[in-house]
Amino acid sequence: MTDIPIALPARPWKALGGLAPGLALTAGVAAIAFLLRLLPGVAVLSPMILSVILGAAIHNFIGAPQAARGGVAFSLRRVLRLSIVLLGLQITARQAAEVGAPGLFGIAAALLATLGFALLAGRALGVPRGLALLIGVGTSICGASAVIAAKTATGGKDEDAAYAIACVTLFGTAAMFGYPLAEGFLHLAPRAYGVWAGASIHEVAQAVAAAFQGGGEAGQFGAIAKLTRVAMMAPVIIVLGEVGARFGLASEGERLKPPFPWFLLGFLALAGFNSLVVVPHEIAAPIGAVATFLLSMAMAAMGLHTDISRLRAKGLRPIALGLLVSLFISGFSLLMVRLIF
C-alpha cells in the first residue's frame, strides 16, 4: 500500500469542507468509544480498541456515507501520524534508565526474539508474512499503536492490521487478568513482577493495570518497562520498513519500497525533548489525552476500512499464531527477569 498524499486546491477551506464529514464521523466514533468506557467492565478495553470495533461495525452493518471517504482516509493517514508523534511526550530517557542496563537488555532481547519467533511460527502455520509481522509487532512492542505504525511503515493491509489488533487485544486482555494470578505462585519480587508485566503484556493500559496488582512498586516498574518498549517502537519499525521493502517481508510478493516513516522521527524528537526539558504535567497530560483521542480517530478509520468477510476468510491460524507469540514473549520475558533480578 502506498501513501497517497491529499492534494489541497487553491482554496484550502473547500478541501477542509470535503474532509469534514469523514473527520466528524471518526471523531464521533472515538467519542462514543470514550463514553462506552464509563460502563462497568468496559474500561478494561482501551478507547482505541473500541473505536476499531465500532468503525468495523458501521462499515459492515450500516455503511459509511460516500461523503465521508476523504475525511476517513485523512484520519487513517495524517491524523494517525500526528497522534504517534505526540506519544513521544510520554517517554523520557530517565524512565528507561530506572530499569537499569540489564533490564533494558532483557526487554530488547524479548522484543527481538518475539518478532523472530512470530515470523518463523507464522511461516510454519501458513500465516501470510505481512499478517505474521503485524501480530509480532503488536505483541512485542505496544499493541494497537505498534500495529498501525508498522502497517503504515511497511505498506501492510488494513484487514491484516485489524486482525492483528484483534489478536493482541484478546491475548493482552487475558494476560492482564492472568498475570496477577500467576504472580501468586511464581513468588516474584515487586520489581521483578512489574518488569515482567511491562516487558510482555501488549497494550500500555493492560500492562500497567496488571503490574499495579502487585503493589505500588511493581506498578511503577511495570509502567517504566512498558514505556521503554514503546520507546523502542520507532527504531524497530523504521528498520522493519526498510527490511520489508528489500526482502518482501511485509507481504507476499510485494517488494515496493514504502515511504520513509518520518512521523516516527517526530516521535523520537519529542521523546528526546521530553528527556532534556521537564514538560509540566499540566501541559503533558492534556497533550497525552489529545494523542489518545487522535489515535482513536485513526483506529475508527481503520475499522471503517475493514471488511469482516475478508477477516473470516483468513481462518483461525492467525489466532493460533497470536496465542503462540503471546505465550512466547511471556515465557521469554519471565526467563530474562529470573536471570536479571
ZAMARGU-4260 file (C-alpha; in steps of 0.2 Angstrom, whole numbers, plus 5000, padded with zeros to 4 digits):
<rodrens>
0) 5000/5000/5000 | 5007/5017/4995 | 5005/5033/5004 | 4994/5044/4993 | 4995/5062/4998
5) 4979/5073/4998 | 4982/5087/4987 | 4974/5104/4993 | 4966/5115/4980 | 4969/5134/4978
10) 4955/5137/4991 | 4960/5126/5006 | 4944/5129/5015 | 4935/5119/5001 | 4946/5104/5004
15) 4944/5105/5023 | 4925/5106/5019 | 4927/5090/5009 | 4936/5081/5024 | 4924/5087/5037
20) 4911/5073/5036 | 4924/5060/5037 | 4933/5069/5051 | 4916/5071/5060 | 4912/5053/5058
25) 4929/5046/5065 | 4929/5059/5079 | 4911/5054/5084 | 4916/5036/5084 | 4931/5040/5095
30) 4920/5050/5107 | 4907/5036/5108 | 4922/5024/5112 | 4927/5035/5127 | 4909/5036/5133
35) 4907/5017/5132 | 4922/5015/5144 | 4911/5023/5158 | 4901/5007/5158 | 4905/4994/5171
40) 4918/4981/5164 | 4921/4990/5148 | 4935/5001/5155 | 4947/4986/5153 | 4947/4990/5134
45) 4956/5005/5128 | 4946/5018/5118 | 4957/5013/5103 | 4951/4995/5103 | 4933/5001/5105
50) 4935/5013/5091 | 4941/5000/5078 | 4927/4988/5084 | 4913/5002/5082 | 4921/5008/5065
55) 4921/4990/5058 | 4903/4988/5064 | 4897/5004/5055 | 4906/4999/5039 | 4900/4981/5038
60) 4882/4983/5045 | 4877/5001/5041 | 4889/5008/5028 | 4898/5024/5029 | 4892/5038/5018
65) 4901/5042/5002 | 4905/5060/5008 | 4915/5053/5022 | 4928/5044/5012 | 4940/5058/5011
70) 4940/5063/5029 | 4941/5044/5034 | 4956/5042/5023 | 4964/5058/5031 | 4961/5051/5048
75) 4969/5035/5044 | 4985/5043/5037 | 4988/5061/5043 | 4979/5060/5060 | 4987/5044/5064
80) 5005/5051/5061 | 5001/5066/5072 | 4995/5055/5086 | 5010/5044/5086 | 5022/5060/5086
85) 5013/5066/5101 | 5015/5050/5110 | 5033/5054/5111 | 5030/5066/5125 | 5025/5051/5136
90) 5043/5044/5135 | 5059/5050/5144 | 5077/5043/5144 | 5077/5044/5163 | 5062/5032/5164
95) 5072/5019/5154 | 5087/5022/5164 | 5077/5017/5180 | 5075/4999/5173 | 5094/4998/5173
100) 5105/4991/5159 | 5102/4973/5162 | 5083/4976/5162 | 5084/4986/5146 | 5094/4972/5138
105) 5081/4959/5144 | 5067/4970/5137 | 5076/4972/5120 | 5080/4954/5119 | 5062/4949/5122
110) 5056/4961/5109 | 5068/4955/5095 | 5066/4936/5100 | 5047/4938/5099 | 5047/4946/5082
115) 5058/4932/5075 | 5048/4919/5083 | 5032/4927/5076 | 5039/4926/5058 | 5045/4908/5060
120) 5029/4902/5068 | 5019/4911/5055 | 5028/4903/5041 | 5026/4886/5050 | 5007/4889/5052
125) 5005/4896/5034 | 5000/4913/5040 | 5005/4927/5027 | 5021/4936/5031 | 5013/4953/5032
130) 5000/4947/5045 | 5013/4937/5055 | 5024/4953/5056 | 5010/4964/5062 | 5005/4951/5075
135) 5023/4950/5081 | 5025/4969/5081 | 5009/4972/5091 | 5013/4958/5104 | 5032/4963/5106
140) 5030/4982/5107 | 5014/4990/5112 | 4998/4983/5104 | 4987/4993/5093 | 4999/5008/5092
145) 5013/4997/5085 | 5002/4988/5073 | 4996/5003/5064 | 5013/5011/5064 | 5020/4995/5057
150) 5006/4994/5044 | 5010/5012/5039 | 5029/5010/5038 | 5028/4993/5028 | 5013/4996/5017
155) 5003/4982/5025 | 4984/4979/5023 | 4970/4986/5033 | 4962/4969/5035 | 4979/4962/5042
160) 4980/4976/5054 | 4963/4974/5060 | 4966/4955/5063 | 4982/4958/5072 | 4974/4971/5083
165) 4960/4958/5087 | 4974/4945/5092 | 4984/4957/5103 | 4968/4963/5111 | 4962/4946/5115
170) 4978/4939/5122 | 4983/4955/5130 | 4967/4956/5140 | 4969/4938/5145 | 4987/4942/5151
175) 4980/4957/5161 | 4969/4945/5172 | 4981/4930/5171 | 4997/4939/5177 | 4991/4943/5195
180) 4986/4925/5197 | 5002/4919/5191 | 5012/4930/5202 | 5004/4921/5217 | 5014/4905/5214
185) 5029/4912/5205 | 5034/4922/5221 | 5042/4936/5211 | 5048/4952/5220 | 5038/4968/5216
190) 5051/4975/5205 | 5053/4958/5195 | 5035/4956/5193 | 5032/4974/5187 | 5046/4972/5174
195) 5039/4955/5168 | 5022/4963/5166 | 5028/4978/5157 | 5040/4968/5146 | 5027/4956/5140
200) 5009/4962/5141 | 5003/4970/5125 | 4994/4987/5127 | 5000/5000/5139 | 4984/5001/5149
205) 4984/4982/5151 | 5002/4981/5157 | 5000/4995/5169 | 4984/4988/5176 | 4992/4970/5178
210) 5008/4977/5186 | 4999/4988/5199 | 4990/4972/5205 | 5007/4968/5213 | 5008/4984/5223
215) 5014/5002/5220 | 5032/4997/5217 | 5028/4984/5205 | 5016/4996/5196 | 5029/5009/5194
220) 5042/4997/5187 | 5029/4990/5176 | 5024/5007/5168 | 5043/5011/5166 | 5046/4994/5157
225) 5031/4996/5146 | 5035/5014/5141 | 5053/5008/5137 | 5046/4996/5125 | 5035/5010/5117
230) 5051/5020/5115 | 5059/5006/5105 | 5044/5007/5093 | 5052/5020/5081 | 5069/5012/5078
235) 5062/4994/5076 | 5048/4999/5064 | 5060/5010/5054 | 5071/4995/5052 | 5057/4984/5048
240) 5050/4995/5034 | 5067/4995/5026 | 5070/4976/5028 | 5052/4973/5022 | 5055/4983/5006
245) 5071/4975/5002 | 5066/4957/5006 | 5047/4957/5003 | 5044/4954/5022 | 5029/4965/5023
250) 5018/4955/5012 | 5019/4940/5000 | 5027/4945/4983 | 5027/4964/4987 | 5044/4972/4986
255) 5039/4990/4983 | 5048/5002/4994 | 5036/5011/5006 | 5038/5029/5011 | 5050/5033/5024
260) 5041/5034/5041 | 5046/5052/5045 | 5032/5053/5059 | 5042/5041/5069 | 5057/5053/5069
265) 5045/5066/5076 | 5040/5053/5089 | 5059/5051/5094 | 5062/5070/5093 | 5048/5074/5106
270) 5054/5060/5117 | 5071/5067/5116 | 5064/5085/5120 | 5054/5077/5135 | 5071/5070/5141
275) 5080/5086/5141 | 5066/5098/5146 | 5054/5095/5160 | 5037/5097/5152 | 5025/5101/5166
280) 5011/5089/5170 | 4998/5102/5166 | 5004/5103/5148 | 5009/5084/5146 | 4993/5077/5152
285) 4981/5086/5140 | 4993/5083/5126 | 4993/5064/5130 | 4974/5064/5131 | 4973/5073/5114
290) 4986/5060/5107 | 4975/5046/5113 | 4959/5053/5105 | 4968/5056/5089 | 4974/5039/5089
295) 4956/5033/5092 | 4950/5043/5077 | 4963/5034/5067 | 4958/5017/5074 | 4940/5021/5069
300) 4945/5025/5052 | 4954/5008/5051 | 4938/5000/5057 | 4928/5009/5043 | 4940/5001/5030
305) 4939/4984/5037 | 4929/4970/5029 | 4924/4957/5041 | 4921/4944/5027 | 4940/4946/5022
310) 4945/4943/5041 | 4934/4927/5041 | 4942/4921/5026 | 4959/4921/5035 | 4953/4907/5047
315) 4959/4903/5064 | 4978/4901/5060 | 4982/4919/5064 | 4973/4917/5081 | 4983/4902/5085
320) 4999/4912/5080 | 4994/4926/5091 | 4992/4914/5106 | 5009/4906/5102 | 5018/4923/5101
325) 5009/4929/5117 | 5015/4913/5126 | 5032/4915/5119 | 5035/4933/5125 | 5028/4929/5142
330) 5039/4914/5144 | 5055/4923/5137 | 5052/4939/5147 | 5050/4928/5163 | 5066/4919/5160
335) 5075/4936/5157 | 5068/4943/5174 | 5073/4927/5183 | 5091/4929/5176 | 5092/4948/5179
340) 5083/4952/5196
</rodrens>
